[in-house]
């Protein structure tokens, strides 16, 4: 993944993050996430169990959806830029759902050369129902200032030109290797 390079100076309140689309969600994805997270609750794996629990069938781990939102923020701001991410799980993500993660700049502040950007973030399913809502804080670098124009090199003297074009003499009695 190549991260975007966003500078604090180029971000404005109201700007939107590029959407990140995930899915359709498949059972294998939930199984892999269970293995990675250690959350083997059968409600995410066993449809019969989930229905018996009154959940209407298998659904995705909430933290998987949060991970999608975190990826959207990181893809936009860059690796290591996320300082805080907090979410609320609003609706279950079901198998075959397509999840689109979005965000919007809601604030900017700069103190002691630390440039913070506040984001409203969310993920929604294909019915545009919000499945995750939250806020994130990222730190962004200021746009680097342009370096001063380079000063021209001094003109070369005839002696320097001659020295740079002469072939050094080989000492006598030495053979090339």
C-alpha positions in Angstrom: 0.0 0.0 0.0 1.3 3.4 -0.9 0.1 6.0 1.5 -1.1 9.4 0.4 1.1 12.4 1.3 -1.3 15.0 2.8 0.1 18.1 4.3 -1.6 20.1 7.1 -1.5 23.3 5.0 -3.5 21.6 2.2 -6.3 20.3 4.4 -9.5 22.3 5.1 -12.5 21.8 7.4 -15.1 20.0 5.3 -12.6 18.1 3.1 -13.6 14.4 2.7 -11.3 11.4 2.8 -11.3 9.1 -0.2 -13.8 6.3 0.4 -12.4 2.8 1.1 -14.7 0.0 0.0 -14.5 -3.5 1.5 -16.5 -6.5 0.6 -18.7 -8.2 0.0 -17.9 -9.7 3.4 -17.3 -13.4 3.2 -17.2 -16.2 5.8 -13.5 -16.9 5.1 -12.8 -13.3 6.0 -14.5 -13.7 9.4 -12.6 -17.0 10.0 -9.3 -15.3 9.2 -10.1 -12.4 11.4 -11.0 -14.8 14.2 -7.6 -16.4 13.9 -5.8 -13.1 13.8 -7.7 -11.6 16.8 -8.2 -14.7 18.9 -12.0 -14.0 18.9 -13.5 -17.4 18.1 -17.0 -16.6 19.4 -19.2 -19.0 17.4 -21.7 -16.2 16.8 -19.3 -15.1 14.0 -18.8 -18.6 12.6 -21.8 -20.8 13.1 -25.0 -19.6 11.5 -27.2 -22.0 13.5 -25.6 -20.9 16.8 -26.0 -17.2 15.8 -29.7 -17.7 15.0 -30.3 -19.6 18.2 -28.8 -16.7 20.1 -31.4 -14.4 18.4 -28.9 -12.6 16.1 -30.5 -13.6 12.8 -27.4 -15.3 11.6 -23.6 -14.8 11.5 -22.3 -11.3 11.6 -18.8 -9.7 11.4 -16.7 -8.8 14.4 -17.1 -5.2 15.3 -13.4 -4.7 15.5 -13.0 -5.9 11.9 -15.2 -2.9 10.9 -13.2 -0.6 13.1 -10.1 -1.9 11.4 -11.5 -1.0 8.0 -12.1 2.6 9.3 -8.6 2.7 10.7 -7.2 1.6 7.3 -9.2 4.4 5.5 -7.7 7.0 7.9 -4.2 5.6 7.6 -4.4 5.4 3.8 -5.2 9.1 3.8 -2.9 10.4 6.6 0.0 8.0 6.3 1.6 5.4 8.5 2.1 6.5 12.1 -0.1 9.6 11.7 -3.1 8.3 13.7 -3.0 9.6 17.3 -6.5 8.6 18.4 -9.4 6.6 17.0 -12.7 6.0 18.8 -15.8 4.4 17.4 -19.3 3.2 18.2 -20.7 0.1 16.6 -24.1 1.1 15.3 -25.4 -1.8 13.1 -24.3 -5.3 12.5 -22.3 -6.1 9.4 -23.6 -9.3 7.7 -22.2 -11.7 5.2 -22.4 -10.3 1.7 -22.5 -6.7 3.0 -20.3 -4.1 1.2 -18.7 -1.7 3.7 -17.6 1.8 2.6 -15.5 3.8 5.0 -15.6 7.5 4.9 -14.4 10.5 6.8 -14.5 14.3 6.9 -12.2 17.0 8.4 -14.0 18.7 11.2 -11.2 20.7 12.8 -7.6 21.7 12.7 -5.1 23.0 15.3 -1.5 23.7 15.5 0.5 24.0 18.8 4.2 23.9 19.3 4.8 22.7 15.7 2.3 19.8 16.2 -0.4 19.9 13.5 -3.5 18.0 14.5 -6.5 17.3 12.3 -9.8 16.1 13.8 -11.9 13.8 11.7 -15.4 12.5 11.8 -15.3 8.9 10.5 -17.8 6.2 9.7 -18.5 3.1 7.8 -21.7 2.3 6.0 -23.2 -0.7 4.3 -24.6 -0.9 0.8 -28.0 0.4 2.2 -26.1 3.5 3.4 -26.8 2.5 7.0 -24.0 3.6 9.3 -22.4 0.5 10.8 -19.6 2.3 12.7 -19.4 6.0 13.7 -16.6 7.8 15.4 -13.8 10.4 15.5 -10.1 10.3 14.8 -7.2 12.6 15.4 -4.2 12.6 13.1 -0.9 14.5 13.0 0.2 15.9 9.7 3.4 17.5 8.6 3.5 21.1 7.4 4.3 21.5 3.7 8.0 21.8 3.4 9.1 25.3 2.3 10.9 25.5 -1.0 14.7 25.5 -0.7 16.4 28.7 -1.7 17.7 28.7 -5.3 21.1 27.2 -5.6 23.9 29.7 -6.2 25.7 29.2 -9.4 29.0 27.3 -9.2 32.1 29.5 -9.6 33.6 29.3 -13.1 36.4 26.7 -13.5 39.9 28.1 -13.8 42.0 26.8 -16.7 44.4 25.1 -14.2 41.4 23.2 -12.6 40.1 22.2 -16.1 43.6 20.9 -17.1 44.0 19.0 -13.8 40.7 17.2 -14.2 41.3 16.1 -17.8 44.9 14.8 -17.4 45.5 11.1 -17.1 47.6 10.3 -14.0 51.0 8.8 -14.9 51.6 5.2 -14.0 54.7 4.7 -11.8 57.5 2.9 -13.7 58.1 -0.7 -12.9 54.4 -1.4 -12.1 52.3 -3.5 -14.3 48.5 -3.2 -14.5 46.5 -5.9 -12.7 
